[in-house]
Amino acid sequence: MPTTDTIRRYKIFSEEDWANIVFDEYALIEVYAKNMTFHCTEIIGSLLLRGEGCRFPELKHIKGNLSIDAPNCEIPFLETVEGYFKMHCRTQLDQLRKVSGHFKCIIDATFKNLEITGGYVSVKNTKVYARNGQLLKTRVVIPVQYQFQADALLKDGIFDINIIGDNIVIPHREMRGKINVVGKNISFPNLEFVHGTLRIRCNEASGHRFTHHFPELKKLIGNLRLDNTRVLFPKLQEASGSINLQSGSYVNFQALERCGNVVINGGSGVAFPVLTNINGNYQYYGSEICYLHALQYVKGSFNAFKTVAPNIAEIGDLIIHENVDFGRLQKINGKIQIPYHADVQVDFKSLEYLGEWGDSKQQGLQFPVLNCINNYLYSTYDGFEQIAKNIYFKINNNIYLTKDQFIVSRMPFHFMIHEKSYPLRKLIAILKLRHSSFQNFVTREYERQWESFDTPFFTQILNKIESLWDKVEPMKFEEFFNAENRNFKLFCFSYYGVGNLMEKLEAQKINEKEIEVDYIEYDENGNQKLIRKTNRYEVHQVENQKLGIFVWGGRQQYSYAVKCWCPSTKKEHWLWIEQEYKDDALTAIASTFRIHSNLIPYIRCLKRQGDLLICELKEKIAPAGEIWPLTASEYFNLLRAET
């Protein structure tokens, strides 16, 4: 199996971790240790400082990037950074002389010896001084139309350039900055290394009738974009950024082994004869088949449209449009996606690991040797629950449940699993806001509102809820009211109760009305009779700012609820209503009864038990049309029973 990263990474928490670093190879070093001293003179790679008070008393050169995210660090003799430089906390850098890449500093600072910055300078809202004065956020693009202008470019190759002339030769061996090529037949005979964006385009409607020459280019740190042009890169081995080919382009990457994202758009073609690793996404929309015989690893999504990759072994997400042979694919770290219009039958004969599965429509796929699924939505593929690490049950439109956690979400499964999860004990604490006992929860909610799953995996969850019920206290108001997750907060509101919430937040009554209603009752002999009762309804409002919720558009300052009383028990009940029904209490309560528009003329009577609405029809008719709220007149003329 290929590795998932081509760059060696070290995370340093102690002196022992530091001692294990191999300093003669390119690496990413992340330091989390605090108040420690580390000894080295050069780092062939990048250094990220996450631990405060770290000291590097002998360090002089960093071949890659330097990012300082912790305070009170010291690198007193550092002279050069060949990649980008980011400083978010004050650090001793008295001898820093040159930064070849981009320079970013978000605090006021002085670099008394800094002479050269090769990339962009970002010093927003700060005052940063170098040897020659204050650094400003600026970068001049140098236009090159004639050869003498190319000959006059800085020898260190640190500049942005726009080549608009034809038949220009750029003599540099290394270039750091943006390179934009518009002219014809541009040659870079000595160029081996580019740190920045390389964009080449042809403005002629007829397309490319010329070529550009990069005979020695071996490494590109940055993005490559081609528009309507043709290029050959015979020695390019690594492109760390994105490769983007727009319409009418063609490139032969004869030696490219590793790259970032790949996007090949319509009318373009590409050859990757030795490409093995894509550390990003692969998107191909070309008209001809793209052959990737050497490809083994894709970190991101792999869109297999018109692509042949017989040796691919590991990918992130897989998008398939047609029947494709993935005979050696062993690991999919993410999900499998099939467009709705595609009819795909694929046998993943070697696949052993799958990151996500939650689509019951993809039954045409076969997995004969699959032995592990990380996240699985129950009942979307027969038997997968036996090999899944995490089985998710969609309880209703609000929550997903696993053996240890729950997630409040209305999103589809593949989006939901990336949202915040909470421990099962917290769910019980929320349930106890409404239910006095576990049996009360089972009778009034589980049996009525939860999806039923006939599997021991779900029975275990239900048993766990029961075993923890008496050990968990109801959630305190402040705990959920101050939660940052809006969906979680609203979910808790529904269990806390509208009335409790209105009382807690000192809601204001804005109108009330009474009405006489004829109810049906039965005597001891079963004879029906009408009893007239007077019902009272109130509308209350509470500031959304008090609720701590944001309403899109920002115009709605209040939320509204209607308050009513049970005719038999005299207990009060509250229901949320929309803003348009707030001005009349009778209209407000009627708006909570909604039904298909074609059924309204056929209603014989209405019966209500809290949130349970029963509609008795004069004749059998299929529901159709839009769902409408009843008017106050319709509601009260038809209402015959209420508890």
N, C-alpha and C positions, 0 to 999 in steps of 0.2 A: 504493500500500500504506500502511496506517496505521502509525504508529510504535508501538513496543512499550512506550513509557512516556510518560505525559502530563507528567511533571515533568522538567525539564532537570537533568541531573546533570553535575557537574564533579569530576574527580579531579585533585588538585593535587600535583605532584611538583617544581615549580620556579616561579620568579617569572614565567616566560613563561606558564605555565598560569593563574596568578592573574590576569594581565593580560587574559586572554581571557574572563573572567567578565562576563556582562551582569547588572549589579546591580539593574536596575529591573524584574526579573521573578522570580517565585518559582522557587527552585532548591534542589537538594541539593548541598552543597559538602563533599567528602571530602578532607581535607588529609593527605597522606602524607609531605610534605616535612619535613625535620628542621632544627631550629635556624635557622628563618627568621622574618623579620618581615613581616607583611602589614598593609596600610593600608586601612581602611574604617571608617565610623562606624555603618553599619547593614547587616544582611543580611536581605533579604526572602526568607526560606526557612530551611533547616536547615543547621547546621554540625556536622560530625563530625570530631573531631581524632584522627588515627591516628599522626601523627608527633610525636616528642618535641621539647620545647624551642621550640615555636612561640609567637610573640608577636603580639598584636593590640592595640597601644597606644592606638588611638582608638576601638575598637568599643564602642558603647553599647547597641545594641538588636538583638535577633534575633527576627524575626517567626515563625520556626518552632521547631524543636527544637535542643537543644544536647546533644551526647554527647561526653564527654571520655574517651578510652581510651588516652592517652599521657601520660607524666610530664613535669613541669617546664614546663608551658605557662603563659602569662600572658595574662589578659584583665582588666587592672586596673580599667578604667572601665566594664565591662559592668554595666548597670542592670536590664534586663528581658529575660526569655525568655518568649515568648508561647505556646510549645508545651511539650513535656516537657523535663525536665532530668535527665541521667544523668552522674554523675561517678565514674569508676573509678580515677582517679589524681589525686594532689594538684596543684592548680592555683590560681594567684593570681586571686581573684575578690572583691576587697575591697569593691567598690561594688554587688554584686548585691543588688537590692532586691525583685524580684518575679519569680516563676515562675508562669505562668498554668496550666500543665498539671501532669502528674504529676512528682513529685520523687523521685529515687533517688540515694542516695549510699552506696557500699560501703566507704568509708574514714572514719576519724575526721576531722572537719573543723569549722571555725567560719566561719559567714557572718555577720559582725557587723552587716550592714545589711539582711539578709533579713527582710522583714516578712510577705510573702504567698506562700503556695503554693496553687494553685488545685485541683490534683488530689490523688491519693493520695500519701502520704508513705511511702517505703520506705527504712528505715535499719536493716535487720536486722544484729544483732551489731556495731553501730558506735555511736559517740557523736557526734552532729551537733548543733551549736548554732546557733541563729539569734538575731536581735536580742532576741526576747522569751523566750529560754530554749531548752531542749533540744527538738529535734524528735522526736516519737514517731510510730510507725506507727499512725495512727488517722484516722478520717474519720466524722463524725456525719451521719446521714441525717435531714433535716428533714421531718417529716410536715406536710402541708397539707390540712386538712379544711374550713377556712372562708376566706373572702376576706380577712379582716383578717390572717391568717397569711401569705397570699401577698403582701400589701402590705408586710409587715414584712421580707421577704427582703432580703439584702444586695444593694445596687444593682449591685455589680460582677459579679453572677451566678456567683460561684465558690462552689458548694455542691452537695451531693447532695440530691435532693428526691424525696419520695414523695407524690404527689397522690392522696388518697383521697376527697376531697369532690367534689361535683357542681357544674357551672356555675361553675368557677373561672377567673379571668382572670389570667394571668401576664404582667406588663407588660414584662419585660426584653427588651432588644435582643440581648444576647449571654449565653450560659450555658455554664459550664464545670464539668462534673461529671456524675453519673448522674441521669437524669430518668426516673422511673417513674410512669406515669399509669394509675390504676385507676378513677378517677371518670368520670362522664359529662359530655359536652359541655364539654371543657376547651379554652380558647382561649389562643393565644399570638399576639396581634395584631401585636406589634412584633418578634418574634423573627426574627433574620436569620442567626445563627451559633450552632452548638452544637459544643462540644468535649467529647465524652464519649458515654456510652451513652444512647440514647433507647428506652425500652421502653413500649409501650402495650398494655394488655390489658383484656378484658371478662370479668368473672367470672360473668355471667349465662348460664345454660345455653341460653337461647333465642337467644343471640347478640347482635350489635350492633344496637341500634335508635337509635343516636345517632352523631354525628360529632364529631371534634376538628378544631380550626382552626389551621393554620399558614400563614396567607396570605402571609407575607413571608420564610419560611425559605429561604435560598439555599445554605447550605453546612453539612454535617454531617461533622465529623471524629470518627468513632467508629462504633459499631454501631447498627443500627436493627432492633428486633424487635417484631413485632405478633402478638398472640394474640387471635383471635376478635373482630376489630374492623375498622373502616373509617375510612380517613383520606384526605385530599386534600392533596397538596403541589404547589400550582400554580407555585411559583417555585424549588423545590429543583433546583439544577444539578449539585451534586457531593456524593456521599456516599462518603467514603474507606474506610469500614469495610464490614462485612457487612450485607446486607439479608436479614432472615429473617422470612418470613410463615408463622405456624403456622395450624392448621386454622381455617377460617371467616373469614379476613381478606381484605380487598380494599384496594388502594392504586392511585391514579392518579398516576404521576410525570410530570406534564405537561411539565416542563422539564429533567428529569434527563438529563445527557449522559455522566457518568462515575460509576462506583461500584466498590466492592470485590466481595466474594463476593455471590452472589445465590442464596438457597435459598427456593423456593416450595413449600410442602407441600400435601398433599391437602386439597381443599375450599376452597382459597384462589385468588384471582385477582389479576392485576396488569396494569397498562398502562405500557409504556415507549415512547411514541411517538417520542422523539428520542434514546434511549440509543445511544451510539456505542461506548463503551469500557467493558469490564468488566475491572478489574485484579485478577482473582481467578477463582474457579470459578463456573459457572452450573449449578444443579441445579433442575430443575422437575418437580414431581410433581402438578401441578394436574389438574383434570378437564377443563378447556376448553383449547383451543389458545391458546398465547401467541404473539403477533405481535411480532417485533423487527425491523421493517423498516429501521431506521436503524443497527442494530448492525453494526460492522465488525471489532472486535477483542476477543478474549477471551484474557487472559494465561494462565489456568489451564485446567482441563478444562471442556468444553462438552457437557452432557448434552442431546442434541437431542430428548428425549422430548416429544411434542406441542408442538413449537416450530417456528415458521417464521421463518427469518432469511435472506432471499434475498440480502442484500448483505454477508454476513460474508466477510471476506477473510483473516483470520489468527486462529488459535487455538492453544492449547497442546495438550491432549489432546482427542480427539473420541470421544464415546460415542453410538452410533446404535442405535436399536431397530427402525426401520422405514425404508422407502425414502423418502429426503429429497433435495430438490434443493439441491445446494451449487454452483450454477452459477458463482459468483464467488469461491469459496474458492481461494486461491492458496498458502497456507502453513499446514501443521500442524507445529508445533515439537516435538510429542511423538508420541504413538501414537494409533492408531485401535482402539477397543474395541467389540466387538459381543457382547451377552449371549448365552449359549449357546443360549437358546431362540429367538432371533430369526433369521429368514430374510431377509437384506438383500441387495438388488441395487442398488448405487449407482454412478453414473458421475461421477467427480470430473473433470469436463471441463476445469477451469481449474487444477487443483492442480499446482504446479510443485515444491514442496519438502515432504518428509516426514521428520520427525525420527527415527522408529523404525519398524521393521517386523520382526516375528518370529513371526507366527501363520499357519501354513499353512492354517487352517480358513477364512480370510477370502478365498476365491477368487472370491466374487461381486462384488468391487469392481473397478472399471475406472479406469485412470490413463492416459489417452491422451497427456497432455503432461507427465507427471512427468519431471523431469530430474535430481533429486538426492535421495538418501536419506542421512541422516547415519549411522545405525547399522542394519545389516541382518543378520539371521540367515540364513545360507545355506540354500538349498533350500526356503524358505517361500513364494516367489513367483517364477515363471519369469521370468528376465531381469533381475531387480532388481540382481543382482551387477554388471551393466554400468554402473549409475548410482550405486552406493553408495560413499560415502567410506570407510566402515569395514565390512568384511565379517567377521562372527563365525562361527566354526565350532565347533559343540558336539562336542568330541572324545569325551567320555564323560560320566558323571554328575558328574564332579569339575571339569572345566576347559573353558573356552571359549578360543579362540585367534583372534588377528588377525595381520596381517602384521608388527606391531611389538610386540604385547603379549599377555599371557594373564591370565585371571582365574580364580581358584579359587572355584567357587561351585556349589551344587546348586540354586540358585534359578532360576525361569523367566527367560526372556530379558529381559523388561521390568524386572525387579528387578535382574538380574545386572549390567546396564550401569552401574548406579549404585554398584557395589561397587569396591573398590580394585583397580587393575590394576598389572601388573608388566612390566618389559621382557623381551623374548624371551631375552636373554642370561641372565637369572635362571632361566628355565625350563631352559635347557641346563645351568646349574650344578646344578640339582636332579636332572635326568636322569642326570648323571654320578655322582651318589651311588650309583646302582645299576648303570649300564652302563659297561663299560670302553671302548667304542668306539661310533661312530655306527652301524656295521653291527650291533653287538650290540643297540642300541636298536631298530633296524628289525626285526630278527628276533624278538626276545623280547618287545617291547612294541607297537611300531607296527602290525605285521601281525596281532597277536593281540588287542589291547585298544583300539586307536584306531579311531574311525569312519573309513571310507574315503570320500574325496570326489574324484570324477572331474572336476576343474576345474583350469585353470592357476593360478587364484588360490590354491588350496591347495598346488599343486606348488611355487609360489614360496616359500611358508612353509617347506615341507619342505627345499627347497634352501638356504634361508637358515640353517636349523638345522644342516645339514651343513657349510656354509661357515664357521660360527662355532664348530663343535664343538671343534676343536683350539686355539681362541683363548681358550676359557673354562675357568677352573679350577672343580673341584667346589666346591659351596657349603660353607663352614665351618660346623661345628656351632653355634657361638655366634651366627652370623648368623640362622639360622632359629629357633633355640631361644629367642632373645630377641625374636622378632617379636611384635607386638601382635595381629595378625590371627590368630584361633584357627584358622580354616579353612586359612589358609596354613601355619600351623605343623603341623597334622595332616597336610596334604598332603606336607610335607617329611619328616615322620616315616615315612611309608609308603615313601619312597625310601631313607632312611637305614638302614632295616632295624630290625626289632624287637630282634634280638639285639644290634646295636651300641648301640641306645638303652638296653637293659637293662644292658649292661656299663658304659656311660658314666655312668649314674645309679645304679650300684651296687645293682641290684635284689636282693631277698632271695628265696632258694628256700624255699618253704613246704611242699612235699610232692613225693614222687617214687614211681614204681612201675615194676615190670618185668612183662612178660607174654610168654609164648611164643606165636608166631604161625606158622601154616602158610602158606608161600608156594608158589606154583606156579612151577616152573622147567622148562626144556626141555633135553634133552641134544642131542648133535650130530646125532642122527637125528630130532629133532623130537618125541621122546616126552615126555609130560608126567609130572612127578613132584612130590611135595610135599617141601619143605625146611622144617624147623622152625628158627626163629630167635628169639632173645630180644631184645625191644625194650624200651628204657627211655624213660620220659617224666618230665618235671619241670614243676612249676608255679612260676612266679616272680611276685612282686608288686613294684610300684614306687609310691611315693607320688605322688598326683596333683599335690601341691604341687611336687614335684621336676620333674614333667613340665611344670609351668607352665600347666595347663589347668584350667578351671572345669567342674565337673560339676553339672548342674541338681539342686537339692535340697540339695546340700552334704553329703549323708550318706555318699557313697562316697569314701573316703579313698585308695583304691588302684586301680590298673589291673593287669590280670593277663594273663600270656602263658604258653603251654605250649611247652616246648622238647623237640624230638625229634631223632633222628639218622636219616639215610638208610641203609637196610640195605645198600646196595651201595657207596656212596662214603664212608660214615661221617661225612659232613658234617652239621653241626648246622643245624636249621631252627627258626624261631620263628613262632608264630601267636598273635594276640590272642584272648582268650576273655572271656566275660561272667563277672560275679562269681559267679553261681549255680553255676558249674562248677569253681570254684577248689579245692574240698576234695578232689578225687580226680583224679589226673593222667590216668587212663584215661578217665574220663568227660569230662575236658577236651578231649582230642584227638578223641574221638568226636563231641563237640558241634560240631566244625568241619565235619562232613559232614552236610549238610542236604538233605532231599528231600521231595517231596509225600507226605503221609501214606498215600495210597491205594497208593503204589508199594512201600512197605516189605515187605509179605508176598510180593511177586513178585521180590525181588532174588535173583539167582543168585550174584553175587559183586561185590566192590568192587575197584577198581584206583585207585591214587593216584600222581600225579607232582607233588609239591609242592602248589601250590594247585589243580592240575587234578584234578578228581574224576570218575571214570568209573564208571558203574553199569550192570552187565549184568543184564538182566531175563530171567525164565523165559519170559515171553510178552509180546506187544505190548499195552500198555495206556496210555491217555491220562492224563497227570498231572491230579490234582484234589485238592481239599481244602487244608488248611493245610500249610505247609512246617515240618517238624519236624527237630530234631537226632536223630541215632541215639543209642541207648544204648550203653554200653561193650560189653555183651554182643553186641548186633546188629553193631556195627562190627567187632569183632575176630573174630567167627565168620564174617563174610562177606569180610573183607579177604584178598585172594589175591596182590596184586602191589603193590609200592611202590618208587619210585625217587626 
